[in-house]
Amino acid sequence: MNQAASAVFPVTDAVRHALTVSLRGCEELLPQDEWVRKLARSQATGKPLRIKLGLDPTAPDIHIGHTVVLNKMRQLQDLGHTVIFLIGDFTGMIGDPSGRNSTRPALTRAQIEANAQTYYQQASMVLDPARTEIRYNSEWSDPLGARGLIELAARYNVARMMERDDFARRFKEGRSISVHEFLYPLMQGYDSVALKSDLELGGTDQKFNLLVGRHLQTEYGQEPQCILTMPLLEGLDGVEKMSKSKSNYIAIAEDANTMFAKVLSISDVLMWRWYNLLSLRSEADIAALRAQIDDGANPKDAKVALALEITTRFHSAAAAAAAQQDFVNRSQGGVPDDIAQRALPLDAAATPIGIAAVLRLAGLTASGGEGNRLIDGGGVRVDSVVVSDKGLKLGPGSYVLQVGKRKFMRVTLA
């Protein structure tokens, strides 16, 4: 370890503020005393710390659950540190075994490259692109070769690898563990060596991999990185972690109207969790907002503010304001400005069509039976008027059909 790394630097108010920013919303910061020393050294020497986040491009889009760690990166970036957005184009082909009960299928190079194209573009909606170092771990992993990989593997033992929860569980249950899965935490750890990382971020499910990075840096004679884990964000249901497979997610590439409405659909309790993990507002601002609610203010106002902030981040202030107005229009039975249109042909005699059939033909319901059930529940409107008669028939003309709160279509019968 060099002299600067071992020197003692003063813990100033700025260092304490940086620690507070680091700890906001985090699950663990290990070892905290080492991180304080790194912060103090950085402030005294003027040398930014190197903060790493690695994501494997296993899917083409990022949802806002992924942005929890990106928000933390942005907060540390705003303190003046160097953030490294690492795209795991090499490790993605191995497949991360974290939390898995079976061997994860590896992605092909073509799949990885296709997904990686959108990752940084989407991450840049949170990070400051001008102050972000983007890297691909194939830069050092491909040249490592068979000899280098064997030498790397010699620096970690099997007993410690089997301490990993998912490996231990699968071994006990007699489930398959492929040898290549042992390579994943080694290669992720080697990323920290190659980048000389001071801090690595990840979800709570990544703790083992992050600790491997600390171990390998020591093996290679480097000062070990600290690790900071962030909670896994609960999805719209407030129970399960946000996941596309559970349909409780908000993709950051979703249109503004859908994004705004989805944020407003979360519970009041979940709202504060999202404020803490997703909002870039200060903790003091959030505390003041919460105090207003405790004093009798409407919680919906705070939720609208959160929806506006999130939608603005991934679209624009104008798009967020338009999404808010669209939501108001829908809630009050109004009609959005941009709705889908469809023309449905009548027979030669222009015979009127029953409302349930119109809904089905327009694609607003899957069947006439579903349409009738929605009508019974007061969930269908024609030109903003609730349909109460299942026998209603529509003749030639143009109609605005509404199913539920969000589905609109202008249908022309001719």
Secondary structure as the mmCIF struct_conf table of DSSP 4:
data_model
#
loop_
_struct_conf.conf_type_id
_struct_conf.id
_struct_conf.beg_label_comp_id
_struct_conf.beg_label_asym_id
_struct_conf.beg_label_seq_id
_struct_conf.end_label_comp_id
_struct_conf.end_label_asym_id
_struct_conf.end_label_seq_id
HELX_RH_AL_P HELX_RH_AL_P1 GLN A 3 SER A 6
BEND BEND1 ALA A 7 ALA A 7
HELX_RH_AL_P HELX_RH_AL_P2 ASP A 13 LEU A 23
TURN_TY1_P TURN_TY1_P1 ARG A 24 GLY A 25
BEND BEND2 GLU A 27 GLU A 27
STRN STRN1 GLU A 28 LEU A 30
TURN_TY1_P TURN_TY1_P2 PRO A 31 PRO A 31
HELX_RH_AL_P HELX_RH_AL_P3 GLN A 32 THR A 45
HELX_LH_PP_P HELX_LH_PP_P1 LYS A 47 LEU A 49
STRN STRN2 ARG A 50 LEU A 55
BEND BEND3 ALA A 59 PRO A 60
STRN STRN3 HIS A 63 HIS A 63
TURN_TY1_P TURN_TY1_P3 ILE A 64 HIS A 66
HELX_RH_AL_P HELX_RH_AL_P4 THR A 67 ASP A 78
TURN_TY1_P TURN_TY1_P4 LEU A 79 GLY A 80
STRN STRN4 THR A 82 ILE A 87
TURN_TY1_P TURN_TY1_P5 ASP A 89 PHE A 90
HELX_RH_3T_P HELX_RH_3T_P1 THR A 91 MET A 93
TURN_TY1_P TURN_TY1_P6 ILE A 94 ILE A 94
TURN_TY1_P TURN_TY1_P7 SER A 98 GLY A 99
BEND BEND4 ASN A 101 SER A 102
HELX_LH_PP_P HELX_LH_PP_P2 THR A 103 THR A 108
HELX_RH_AL_P HELX_RH_AL_P5 ARG A 109 ALA A 123
TURN_TY1_P TURN_TY1_P8 SER A 124 VAL A 126
BEND BEND5 LEU A 127 LEU A 127
HELX_RH_3T_P HELX_RH_3T_P2 PRO A 129 ARG A 131
STRN STRN5 THR A 132 TYR A 136
TURN_TY1_P TURN_TY1_P9 ASN A 137 ASN A 137
HELX_RH_AL_P HELX_RH_AL_P6 SER A 138 ALA A 153
TURN_TY1_P TURN_TY1_P10 ALA A 154 ARG A 155
BEND BEND6 TYR A 156 TYR A 156
HELX_RH_AL_P HELX_RH_AL_P7 VAL A 158 MET A 161
TURN_TY1_P TURN_TY1_P11 MET A 162 GLU A 163
BEND BEND7 ARG A 164 ARG A 164
HELX_RH_AL_P HELX_RH_AL_P8 ASP A 165 LYS A 172
TURN_TY1_P TURN_TY1_P12 GLU A 173 GLY A 174
HELX_RH_AL_P HELX_RH_AL_P9 VAL A 179 LEU A 195
TURN_TY1_P TURN_TY1_P13 LYS A 196 LYS A 196
BEND BEND8 ASP A 198 ASP A 198
STRN STRN6 LEU A 199 GLY A 203
HELX_RH_3T_P HELX_RH_3T_P3 THR A 204 GLN A 206
HELX_RH_AL_P HELX_RH_AL_P10 LYS A 207 GLU A 219
TURN_TY1_P TURN_TY1_P14 TYR A 220 GLY A 221
HELX_LH_PP_P HELX_LH_PP_P3 GLN A 222 GLN A 225
STRN STRN7 CYS A 226 MET A 230
HELX_LH_PP_P HELX_LH_PP_P4 PRO A 231 LEU A 233
STRN STRN8 GLU A 234 GLU A 234
TURN_TY1_P TURN_TY1_P15 LEU A 236 ASP A 237
BEND BEND9 GLY A 238 GLU A 240
STRN STRN9 LYS A 241 LYS A 241
HELX_LH_PP_P HELX_LH_PP_P5 MET A 242 MET A 242
HELX_RH_3T_P HELX_RH_3T_P4 LYS A 244 LYS A 246
TURN_TY1_P TURN_TY1_P16 SER A 247 SER A 247
STRN STRN10 ALA A 251 ALA A 251
TURN_TY1_P TURN_TY1_P17 ILE A 252 ALA A 253
BEND BEND10 GLU A 254 GLU A 254
HELX_RH_AL_P HELX_RH_AL_P11 ALA A 256 LEU A 264
TURN_TY1_P TURN_TY1_P18 SER A 265 SER A 265
BEND BEND11 ILE A 266 ILE A 266
HELX_RH_AL_P HELX_RH_AL_P12 ASP A 268 LEU A 278
BEND BEND12 ARG A 281 ARG A 281
HELX_RH_AL_P HELX_RH_AL_P13 GLU A 283 ASP A 294
TURN_TY1_P TURN_TY1_P19 ASP A 295 GLY A 296
HELX_RH_AL_P HELX_RH_AL_P14 PRO A 299 PHE A 314
BEND BEND13 HIS A 315 HIS A 315
HELX_RH_AL_P HELX_RH_AL_P15 ALA A 317 SER A 331
TURN_TY1_P TURN_TY1_P20 GLN A 332 GLY A 333
BEND BEND14 ASP A 337 ASP A 338
STRN STRN11 ALA A 340 LEU A 344
TURN_TY1_P TURN_TY1_P21 ALA A 348 ALA A 349
STRN STRN12 ILE A 353 GLY A 354
HELX_RH_AL_P HELX_RH_AL_P16 ILE A 355 LEU A 361
TURN_TY1_P TURN_TY1_P22 ALA A 362 GLY A 363
BEND BEND15 LEU A 364 SER A 367
HELX_RH_AL_P HELX_RH_AL_P17 GLY A 368 ASP A 376
TURN_TY1_P TURN_TY1_P23 GLY A 377 GLY A 378
STRN STRN13 VAL A 380 VAL A 382
TURN_TY1_P TURN_TY1_P24 ASP A 383 SER A 384
STRN STRN14 VAL A 385 VAL A 386
HELX_LH_PP_P HELX_LH_PP_P6 VAL A 387 VAL A 387
TURN_TY1_P TURN_TY1_P25 LYS A 390 GLY A 391
STRN STRN15 LYS A 393 LEU A 394
BEND BEND16 PRO A 396 PRO A 396
STRN STRN16 GLY A 397 VAL A 403
TURN_TY1_P TURN_TY1_P26 GLY A 404 ARG A 406
STRN STRN17 LYS A 407 LEU A 413
#
